[in-house]
Amino acid sequence: MYVTVPDPDGLDVPAIAAVAALDDDLRRGMYAYARRERRPVTRDEAAAAVGISRKLAAFHLDKLVDAGLLRFGFAAGPVVKVGRRPKVYEPVDDTIQVQLPARRHELLADILAEAVLAEETGETAREAVRRVAGERGFAAGEEERARTRPGRLGAERALTVAEGMLRRYGFEPSRDSRTCVRLRNCPFHPLAEKAPDLVCGINQAFLAGFLNGVRAGNVEAALVPGAAECCVELRQAE
């Protein structure tokens, strides 16, 4: 579940809450039953599946709805009570994934897939990948600028704005100085270990694109060979 409502540490709070909701045998059983049935299920059916009362099943089903694991509606057909149809539940389509430290393999896969489909004439595969990564970063920068409305950005303010995005993407930024932000986590690990030149290049292009999109022309995304954490740091341009 990739819902971007992180806490200050950049963790995916909705996904964590969803997983926590399944740390209960009854809820886990009803959720598994709903997935097996491949159709909306009633409270009575869910209760029978795990051997509890309808009232208790309703409580746990609503907790699963609150956690974003199920959605509810109302059954078609004749009205059982005056003005009311039976409530039914079915699983949402989102994938739930919690990774600590944060990983964004879906972003990397999207960039690679788009680069394959959008490779231009005379462009190498590596060039296409870096171009697409830069475009994705630029879009993220424009979105951040529209959201925060930071006005004219000096280097220090630009790095502060960038830190918010970096946390959401799982980079775990650390402000080593007023004009330098180190990234303590690589969201593309362990793929970066297998193909460092490719993945680190994607990382740099994405972050450089972000800085352009947020209009932070006085900050650069620099490759730092041999860095123990992320291969890129953001710093005031020379």
C-alpha positions as CSV (number, residue, x, y, z in Angstrom):
1,M,0.0,0.0,0.0
2,Y,1.9,3.1,-1.2
3,V,-0.1,5.9,0.3
4,T,2.1,8.9,0.9
5,V,1.1,10.1,4.4
6,P,4.4,9.5,6.2
7,D,5.2,10.4,9.8
8,P,8.2,12.7,10.4
9,D,10.6,9.8,10.0
10,G,9.4,9.0,6.5
11,L,7.6,5.7,7.3
12,D,4.5,4.6,5.5
13,V,2.0,5.0,8.3
14,P,-1.1,3.6,6.5
15,A,0.7,0.4,5.5
16,I,2.1,-0.1,9.0
17,A,-1.4,0.4,10.4
18,A,-2.8,-2.1,7.9
19,V,-0.3,-4.8,8.9
20,A,-0.9,-4.0,12.6
21,A,-4.6,-4.6,12.1
22,L,-3.9,-8.1,10.9
23,D,-2.1,-8.9,14.2
24,D,-5.3,-10.5,15.4
25,D,-6.4,-14.0,14.6
26,L,-10.0,-13.1,13.9
27,R,-9.3,-10.2,11.7
28,R,-6.7,-12.2,9.8
29,G,-9.1,-15.0,9.3
30,M,-11.9,-12.8,8.0
31,Y,-9.6,-10.9,5.7
32,A,-8.3,-14.3,4.3
33,Y,-11.9,-15.5,3.9
34,A,-12.9,-12.3,2.0
35,R,-9.9,-12.7,-0.4
36,R,-10.7,-16.4,-1.0
37,E,-14.4,-15.7,-1.9
38,R,-13.5,-13.2,-4.6
39,R,-16.9,-11.5,-4.0
40,P,-18.5,-9.2,-1.4
41,V,-19.2,-11.1,1.8
42,T,-21.8,-10.3,4.4
43,R,-21.2,-10.0,8.2
44,D,-23.0,-13.3,8.7
45,E,-20.7,-15.1,6.3
46,A,-17.6,-13.6,7.8
47,A,-18.8,-14.5,11.3
48,A,-19.4,-18.1,10.3
49,A,-16.0,-18.4,8.6
50,V,-14.2,-17.7,11.9
51,G,-16.8,-19.0,14.3
52,I,-17.9,-15.8,16.1
53,S,-21.1,-13.8,16.6
54,R,-22.3,-11.4,13.9
55,K,-21.9,-8.4,16.2
56,L,-18.3,-9.2,17.0
57,A,-17.6,-9.9,13.3
58,A,-19.1,-6.4,12.5
59,F,-16.7,-4.8,14.9
60,H,-13.6,-6.5,13.4
61,L,-14.7,-6.0,9.8
62,D,-15.1,-2.3,10.4
63,K,-11.6,-2.2,11.9
64,L,-10.3,-3.8,8.7
65,V,-12.1,-1.1,6.7
66,D,-10.6,1.6,8.9
67,A,-7.1,0.1,8.2
68,G,-7.7,0.3,4.5
69,L,-7.7,-3.5,4.0
70,L,-11.4,-3.9,3.1
71,R,-14.1,-1.6,1.6
72,F,-17.8,-1.9,2.3
73,G,-20.9,-1.5,0.3
74,F,-24.5,-2.7,0.4
75,A,-25.8,-5.9,-1.1
76,A,-28.1,-5.8,-4.1
77,G,-31.5,-7.5,-3.9
78,P,-34.5,-7.1,-1.6
79,V,-34.3,-4.9,1.5
80,V,-34.0,-7.0,4.7
81,K,-34.9,-4.2,7.1
82,V,-37.0,-1.1,6.3
83,G,-34.7,1.3,4.4
84,R,-31.6,-0.9,4.8
85,R,-29.7,-3.4,2.8
86,P,-27.1,-5.8,4.2
87,K,-23.6,-4.4,4.5
88,V,-21.0,-6.4,2.5
89,Y,-17.2,-6.3,2.5
90,E,-14.5,-7.0,-0.1
91,P,-10.7,-6.5,-0.2
92,V,-9.2,-3.4,-1.7
93,D,-6.9,-3.7,-4.7
94,D,-3.9,-2.1,-3.1
95,T,-0.8,-4.1,-2.3
96,I,0.4,-3.8,1.3
97,Q,4.1,-3.6,1.8
98,V,6.2,-2.4,4.7
99,Q,9.9,-2.3,4.5
100,L,12.4,-1.1,7.0
101,P,14.5,0.7,6.0
102,A,12.4,2.1,3.2
103,R,12.7,0.7,-0.3
104,R,11.1,2.2,-3.5
105,H,11.7,-0.6,-6.0
106,E,8.4,0.2,-7.7
107,L,9.7,3.6,-8.6
108,L,12.9,2.1,-10.0
109,A,10.9,-0.5,-12.0
110,D,8.6,2.2,-13.4
111,I,11.5,4.3,-14.6
112,L,13.2,1.3,-16.2
113,A,9.9,0.2,-17.9
114,E,9.1,3.7,-19.2
115,A,12.7,4.1,-20.5
116,V,12.3,0.8,-22.5
117,L,9.0,2.0,-24.0
118,A,10.1,5.6,-24.6
119,E,13.7,5.2,-25.9
120,E,14.3,7.8,-28.5
121,T,16.1,7.3,-31.9
122,G,19.9,7.5,-31.4
123,E,19.6,7.3,-27.6
124,T,21.3,4.5,-25.7
125,A,19.3,2.5,-23.1
126,R,21.4,4.1,-20.3
127,E,20.7,7.6,-21.7
128,A,17.0,6.8,-21.9
129,V,16.9,5.6,-18.3
130,R,18.6,8.7,-17.0
131,R,16.4,11.0,-19.0
132,V,13.2,9.3,-17.7
133,A,14.6,9.5,-14.1
134,G,15.2,13.2,-14.5
135,E,11.7,13.7,-15.9
136,R,10.2,11.9,-12.9
137,G,12.3,13.9,-10.5
138,F,11.4,17.1,-12.2
139,A,7.7,16.3,-11.9
140,A,8.2,15.5,-8.2
141,G,10.0,18.9,-7.8
142,E,7.2,20.8,-9.4
143,E,4.7,19.0,-7.2
144,E,6.7,19.9,-4.1
145,R,7.0,23.5,-5.1
146,A,3.2,23.8,-5.8
147,R,2.5,22.2,-2.4
148,T,5.0,24.2,-0.3
149,R,5.0,27.5,-2.3
150,P,8.5,28.3,-1.0
151,G,9.1,31.4,-3.2
152,R,12.7,32.3,-4.2
153,L,15.1,29.6,-2.8
154,G,18.5,30.2,-1.4
155,A,20.7,27.1,-1.0
156,E,19.9,26.5,2.7
157,R,16.1,26.9,2.2
158,A,16.2,24.7,-0.9
159,L,17.9,22.0,1.0
160,T,15.3,22.3,3.8
161,V,12.5,21.9,1.1
162,A,14.3,18.9,-0.4
163,E,14.6,17.2,3.0
164,G,10.8,16.8,3.1
165,M,10.6,15.0,-0.2
166,L,13.7,12.9,0.7
167,R,12.1,11.7,3.8
168,R,8.9,10.7,2.0
169,Y,10.9,8.7,-0.5
170,G,12.9,6.9,2.2
171,F,16.3,8.6,1.7
172,E,16.7,9.3,5.4
173,P,18.4,12.8,4.8
174,S,20.9,14.0,7.3
175,R,21.9,17.7,7.4
176,D,25.6,17.4,7.8
177,S,26.0,21.2,7.4
178,R,23.9,24.2,6.4
179,T,24.8,23.6,2.8
180,C,25.0,19.8,2.5
181,V,22.5,17.0,3.0
182,R,23.7,13.4,3.1
183,L,21.4,10.6,2.3
184,R,21.6,7.8,4.9
185,N,19.5,5.2,3.1
186,C,19.3,4.1,-0.5
187,P,15.7,3.3,-1.4
188,F,17.0,1.2,-4.4
189,H,19.1,-1.1,-2.3
190,P,20.1,-4.0,-2.8
191,L,19.7,-3.4,-6.6
192,A,22.2,-0.6,-6.3
193,E,24.8,-3.1,-5.2
194,K,24.3,-5.3,-8.2
195,A,24.4,-2.5,-10.8
196,P,25.9,0.5,-9.0
197,D,26.7,2.6,-12.2
198,L,23.2,2.2,-13.5
199,V,21.2,2.6,-10.3
200,C,23.4,5.4,-8.9
201,G,23.1,7.2,-12.2
202,I,19.3,6.9,-12.0
203,N,19.4,8.2,-8.4
204,Q,21.5,11.2,-9.3
205,A,19.3,12.0,-12.4
206,F,16.1,11.7,-10.3
207,L,17.4,14.0,-7.6
208,A,18.9,16.5,-10.1
209,G,15.5,16.6,-11.8
210,F,13.8,17.2,-8.5
211,L,16.1,20.2,-7.8
212,N,15.3,21.6,-11.2
213,G,11.6,21.1,-10.7
214,V,11.6,22.8,-7.3
215,R,13.8,25.6,-8.9
216,A,16.8,25.1,-6.6
217,G,19.4,26.1,-9.2
218,N,22.0,26.8,-6.5
219,V,21.9,23.2,-5.2
220,E,23.3,20.2,-7.0
221,A,23.0,16.4,-6.7
222,A,26.5,15.2,-6.7
223,L,27.7,11.6,-7.0
224,V,29.9,10.6,-4.1
225,P,31.9,7.5,-5.1
226,G,32.5,5.0,-2.3
227,A,29.9,6.5,0.0
228,A,28.8,4.0,2.6
229,E,25.1,4.9,2.3
230,C,23.4,6.6,-0.6
231,C,25.7,7.4,-3.5
232,V,24.4,11.0,-3.9
233,E,24.5,14.0,-1.7
234,L,22.8,17.4,-2.1
235,R,25.0,20.4,-1.7
236,Q,25.3,24.0,-2.6
237,A,26.6,24.3,-6.2
238,E,30.1,25.6,-6.6
